Amino acid sequence: MDKFFQFVNTLPMPVWLGMMFAPDHPLTKRAGRSSTIFMLAAFNYVAALIGAIVAGRNNENGGDNMIDLTTLDGLSKGLGTREGALGAWTHMLALDLFTGGWIYRESRRLSAPSWVRIPALFFTLMSGPFGLLLFLLWRMTGAGKGEALDH
């Protein structure tokens, strides 16, 4: 499980770095619109979720301890396991990467300056919705108002 955790954390890092610091590189352009990369992140989540479900069924209390996502106590109990935490983490990584890809593509389309693109992508990587919020606020107030492309 620790190796899988390291894998899911390391795998998307070149894509994030490319989107932030080499947005015009051909590999970044290809990766930023590649369904394969986003599908791999989603597959990692599905694998982690299955692992959490199997671990819940095979727990030390005799099994059949399915994760209950319908109550706060059930969610807390499920996330309180290594397998549940890994499932939640891979979920966040997959959606943050998908969101980062969208921000990258929109930044290119709208000629967002690097002072917008880089913090939005960094905060999406580090805290998901906060980076998206920053980008959306810029888009609502500054996009398309003559800002030069500044990579």
N, C-alpha and C positions, 0 to 999 in steps of 0.2 A: 504494500500500500504506500509506503514512503517513496519508493521508486516512481510509482504512478503520479504521486503528488509532485515530485520534482519534474517529471516529464510534462505534466499539464501546465506547470508554471513556466518552464523554459521554452516550450515549443512556440508560443506566439510572440516571444520577445523580439526576434528580428523583424517581425511585421510591425510591431508597435514602434520600434526604433526607426524603421524605414519611413513610416507614415509621419513621424515627428521631424526627423532630421534629413531625410533624403526623399522628399515627396515626388520629385521628378525623375527619380531613377526608374529605369524600365522594370526592374524586379518589383519595386514598390508599387508601381502602377498595376502590374499584373496581380500581385498579391492582394492589393486593395479592392479588387473586383472579382477575386477568385472565390467561387462557391465552395471549392474543395477545402480551403482553410477554415471557413466558417462551419462547414459540415463536419470536419474533423473535431473542432471544438465541441460541437453538439454531440457527436458520437462519444467523446470523452465523458460528457455529462451523463449520457444514457448508461455507459459502462459503470460509472460511479454510482448512479442511482440503483442499478441492478445489484451492485455490490452491497449497498446499504440495505436493500430489501432482503437479500440472501442472508446477510449478517443478522438482521432482525429476526428472521425465521429460525436461525441457528444459534440463538443466544444461550447463555448459560442457564437461563430459567426454563429450559425445556422447549424453546422455540415458539413459533407462532406469535411472535411479538412484532406484528406489522407496525410500520411507522404510521401514526395517525396525523394526517395533515389538516384535519378538520377542527382541531382544538389547539389553543395556545400551549396547554400542557403537553399534548401529544407531539406538537412540533418541537417544543423545547427538549423533550425526552429523545426524540429522533436526532436532533442536531447535536445533542450532548454525547453522541458516540463518535468515534473516529470515522466510521463509514458515513454517518450522516453529515458530519462536518465536511468531509471530502466531496460528498454529493452536492452540498450547498455551494462549496467553493467552486467546483467545476461549472455549476450553473451560472454563478456570477462571472467567471472567466469567459464563458461562451457568449453570454449576452453583452458583456462589456466589449469584447472583441468585435462582435457584430455592430454594436453602437459606434465603436471607434472607426470601423470601416466606413460606416455611413457618414460620420463627421469628416473623415478624410476625403471621401468622394464629394461631399457638399463643399468642403473647403476649396477643393480644386475648381469645382463648377462656379463658385461664387468669388473666386480669386481672394480667398481669405488670407490676410497677412499672417506671417509666422507667429506674431505675438498673440494671435487668436487661436490658430491651429494647434500650436505646441501645448499651451496650457490646457486647452479643451481636451486634447488627447491624453495628456499626462493625468489630468484629474479624472478622466473616464477610466483610465487604467487603474488608478489608485482608489477611486471612490465612485465609479459608475455614474449614477445619475447626476452628481455634482458637475462633472465635466460636460455632460449633455446639457445641463441647465446653462452653463457658461456659454456654450456654443449657440444655443437657441436664443439666449438674450442678445448676443452679438448679432445673430441673424435677424432678429426682430428690429434692432436699432441701427445696425451699421452695414449690413450686407448690401452690396450693389450701390453704395453711395460714393463711388469713385475711389475706393481703397485700392491701392496698387498691390499686385501680387508680389509678396516679399518672402521668399524662401530663404 
